[in-house]
Amino acid sequence: MAVQKQQTSVSVSEVKEFTRGFSEGLALGMSLDAILGSVIGRTSNKQLSRVLTAVRTDVLAGYPLSMAMAKYDAVFDRNYVEMVRAGELTGSLDAKLTRFLSPPDLSAKAMQSIL
């Protein structure tokens, strides 16, 4: 599986929306195939739809989700792929995705420096 180097027209907010839909599907107990199919059907970004369709094809061929996503580093950066890989290995993919969607915790000191 070769990495697909390409320019991206997929925004961070679109990746977050994909992640939200994916996380919801996991919470409902859907299969990866069903989740990806559902998210593909709801996305209006043609490039993201093509990438997710290719990811789905690789997952159906037996590749781990993280490996399928890693081919599209213009959409799923290294940190995202590693988060998915860690979730796959620990059985906590839903928790990892939820953490990705949550705003970062700021310490009291950091909050004071902002104010």
Secondary structure, 3 states (H helix, E strand, C coil): CCCCCCCCCCCHHHHHHHHHHHHHHHHCCCCHHHHHHHHHHHCCCHHHHHHHHHHHHHHHCCCCHHHHHHCCCCCCCHHHHHHHHHHHHHCCHHHHHHHHHCCCCCCHHHHHHHC
